[in-house]
Amino acid sequence: MNSLIKLCLVVIVFNIQNTVIAQFKVDSSRVVRVLTYNIYHGETVDTDKKFDLDLLAKIISDTKPDLVAMQEVDFKTKRARNFDLVTELGQRTKLVPLFGRAMSFDGGEYGEGVLSRYSFLTTQNHALKAREGKEPRAALEVKVVLKSGDTIRFVATHLDHTKDETDRIHQAREINAIFSDDMPTILAGDLNALPESETIKILSEKWMPSFLDNAPTFPAVEPTKKIDYILYKPQNRWRVIEARVIDEKKASDHRPVLSVLELLKP
């Protein structure tokens, strides 16, 4: 199939999706704007200023997110100038910050971050399996209450980045096991896995993708790979309103990814 035919098919599918969505009345009290962003420990690319939290905060704020999953987040490391990056970005975006430690690093800590428009009902940081010599990983879980009064779970994660997929496979299975109930849940993060990988196949047993296509997200300047995802479960509790990769090349080596989801009544 040549590239022109593929492009036409993608356009047709998106037009069909938009037509279907337009036929439904959206309940704004149940809509959740979700952003996932690997922030590259605050270091910018393709710019003279190598550390620009104001730029990162502007990009996040411009998408008007309700929940943000951040990866490669430093907590008071030397390379991040001893900043608590989540708290700094929370202050700049006026969102509630939370850091989840995956490991000690460079005089501080390294892991996941969540920013939220809502206060946290509960929070929990789940350590994920990593073999000896590999970077520890984590899944940072929060529960929030929407304007509708419904409670949802949001999980931010960052899977193993090495070429050998073994640890990613173990981590995907672990995520499926940890979040095995039917609570409405959104999983977002840098999964370091291509759509056709075994890792994504395992996650697809429990989770639905919010994107109809496999628009690339990495590297930011000229992306060629899709490795950043927003997934949800159960299928019958969510409707995708919008899904897009943000055209941003400077603030990180990944592009931010946005999905707008509506929680459906049971």
C-alpha positions in Angstrom: 0.0 0.0 0.0 1.6 3.3 -1.0 1.9 6.3 1.3 -0.9 8.3 -0.4 -3.4 5.5 0.0 -2.4 5.2 3.7 -2.8 8.9 4.2 -6.3 8.9 2.6 -7.4 6.0 4.8 -6.2 7.8 8.0 -8.1 11.0 6.9 -11.2 8.9 6.2 -11.0 7.2 9.6 -10.6 10.5 11.5 -13.5 12.1 9.6 -15.7 9.1 10.5 -14.6 9.4 14.2 -15.3 13.2 14.2 -18.8 12.6 12.6 -19.6 10.0 15.2 -18.5 12.2 18.1 -20.5 15.1 16.8 -23.7 13.0 17.1 -23.2 12.7 20.9 -23.9 15.3 23.5 -20.7 15.7 25.6 -21.1 16.2 29.3 -18.4 18.7 30.2 -18.4 17.7 33.9 -17.1 14.3 32.8 -14.4 15.4 30.2 -10.8 14.9 31.1 -7.9 16.5 29.2 -4.9 14.4 29.6 -1.3 15.2 28.6 1.7 12.9 28.7 5.2 14.5 28.4 8.7 13.2 28.8 10.3 16.4 30.0 13.9 15.3 29.6 14.8 16.3 33.2 14.1 20.0 32.2 16.8 20.2 29.6 15.8 21.8 26.3 16.9 21.0 22.8 17.5 23.2 19.7 17.8 26.4 21.8 20.5 28.4 23.4 18.9 28.2 26.8 19.6 24.6 28.0 17.3 24.7 31.1 14.0 26.5 30.7 11.2 25.5 33.1 9.1 28.5 32.0 9.0 27.2 28.4 8.0 23.7 29.7 5.3 25.3 31.8 3.9 27.3 28.9 3.7 24.3 26.7 1.8 22.4 29.4 -0.5 25.3 30.2 -1.3 25.9 26.6 -3.0 22.5 26.3 -5.3 23.3 29.3 -4.8 19.9 30.8 -6.7 18.4 33.8 -4.1 15.7 34.3 -0.4 15.5 33.2 1.9 12.5 33.3 5.5 13.5 33.2 8.6 11.2 32.7 12.3 11.8 33.3 11.5 14.0 36.3 14.3 15.0 38.6 14.0 15.7 42.2 16.8 17.9 43.6 19.5 16.3 41.4 22.7 18.2 40.5 21.9 18.1 36.7 18.6 19.7 37.4 20.2 22.5 39.5 18.7 20.9 42.7 15.2 21.9 41.6 12.2 19.8 42.6 10.9 19.9 39.0 7.3 18.8 39.6 6.8 21.4 42.3 8.4 24.1 40.1 6.2 23.2 37.2 3.1 23.0 39.5 3.7 26.5 40.7 4.1 27.8 37.1 1.1 26.0 35.7 -1.1 26.4 38.9 -1.6 22.6 39.0 -1.3 20.3 41.9 2.1 18.5 41.8 3.2 15.0 42.9 6.5 13.3 42.5 7.0 9.5 42.4 10.5 8.2 43.1 11.9 5.4 40.9 15.5 5.6 42.0 18.2 7.6 43.7 20.3 9.6 41.2 22.9 12.4 41.0 22.5 13.6 44.6 18.7 13.5 44.4 16.0 11.3 42.9 14.6 10.4 39.5 11.1 9.2 38.5 7.6 10.2 37.5 5.5 13.3 38.0 1.8 14.1 38.0 0.2 17.5 37.7 -3.5 17.8 38.4 -6.3 20.3 38.2 -8.0 18.3 40.9 -6.9 17.6 44.5 -5.8 14.0 45.1 -8.2 11.6 46.8 -5.4 9.0 47.2 -1.9 8.5 45.8 0.4 5.5 45.6 3.7 4.8 43.9 4.2 1.3 42.6 7.8 0.1 42.0 8.0 -2.0 38.8 10.4 -4.9 38.3 13.8 -4.3 36.8 16.6 -6.8 36.4 20.0 -6.2 38.0 21.9 -3.4 36.3 18.7 -1.9 34.8 17.1 1.4 35.9 14.3 0.9 38.4 10.9 2.1 37.1 7.6 3.1 38.7 3.9 3.6 38.1 2.6 6.6 40.0 -1.1 6.3 40.7 -3.5 9.0 41.8 -7.3 9.0 42.3 -9.2 12.2 41.7 -12.9 13.2 41.7 -14.3 14.9 38.6 -16.8 17.7 38.6 -19.4 15.1 38.0 -18.6 13.5 41.3 -17.1 10.4 39.7 -13.8 9.0 40.9 -11.2 8.0 38.3 -7.7 6.6 38.5 -4.8 8.2 36.7 -1.5 6.3 36.3 1.8 7.9 35.0 4.6 5.6 34.1 7.9 5.2 32.2 8.9 1.8 31.0 12.5 0.5 30.5 14.3 2.2 27.7 17.0 -0.4 26.7 17.0 -2.4 23.4 16.2 -5.7 25.1 12.4 -5.8 25.6 12.4 -8.2 28.5 12.0 -5.7 31.3 9.3 -3.7 29.4 7.3 -7.0 28.9 7.6 -7.7 32.7 6.6 -4.2 33.5 3.6 -4.3 31.2 2.3 -7.5 32.8 2.8 -6.0 36.2 0.8 -2.9 35.3 -2.0 -5.2 34.0 -2.0 -7.1 37.3 -1.8 -4.0 39.6 -4.7 -2.3 37.8 -6.9 -5.3 37.1 -10.2 -4.0 38.5 -12.9 -2.1 36.5 -12.3 1.3 38.0 -12.2 3.9 35.2 -8.5 4.4 34.6 -6.2 6.3 32.3 -2.6 5.1 31.8 -0.2 7.6 30.3 3.5 7.7 29.7 6.6 7.0 27.7 6.4 3.3 27.2 9.6 3.0 25.1 7.7 0.5 22.9 6.6 0.6 19.3 2.9 -0.1 18.5 3.7 -3.6 17.1 5.9 -4.6 20.0 5.1 -7.4 22.5 4.9 -4.8 25.3 2.0 -3.0 23.6 0.3 -6.3 22.7 0.3 -7.2 26.4 -1.0 -3.8 27.5 -3.7 -4.1 24.8 -5.2 -7.1 26.6 -6.5 -4.7 29.2 -6.2 -1.2 27.8 -7.6 0.7 24.8 -5.6 3.3 22.8 -6.9 6.9 22.6 -5.2 7.3 19.2 -6.6 5.9 16.0 -3.3 6.3 14.2 0.3 5.8 15.3 1.5 9.4 14.9 5.2 9.5 15.9 6.3 11.2 19.1 10.1 10.8 19.2 12.5 12.4 18.6 10.9 15.8 19.0 12.6 17.6 16.1 11.7 15.1 13.4 9.7 12.3 15.1 9.9 8.8 13.5 8.7 6.6 16.4 5.6 6.3 18.5 6.6 5.5 22.0 4.4 7.9 24.1 0.9 6.7 24.8 -2.4 7.5 26.5 -4.5 4.4 27.2 -7.7 3.8 29.0 -9.9 1.1 30.6 -12.6 -0.3 30.6 -13.6 0.3 27.0 -17.3 0.9 27.7 -16.6 3.7 30.2 -14.7 6.1 28.0 -15.2 8.0 24.7 -12.3 9.7 22.9 -13.2 13.3 22.0 -9.8 14.4 20.7 -6.2 13.0 20.3 -3.2 14.7 18.9 0.6 15.0 19.1 1.6 18.6 19.9 4.0 20.1 17.4 6.7 21.2 19.9 10.4 20.7 19.1 12.4 22.7 21.6 11.4 22.0 25.2 12.3 18.2 25.3 13.5 15.4 23.1 9.9 14.0 23.1 6.7 15.7 21.8 3.9 16.1 24.3 0.8 14.0 23.6 -2.8 15.1 24.3 -6.0 13.1 24.6 -9.4 14.4 25.6 -11.7 11.7 27.0 -15.2 11.7 28.3 -16.2 9.4 31.2 -19.4 7.6 30.3 -22.1 6.7 32.8 -22.1 3.0 33.8 
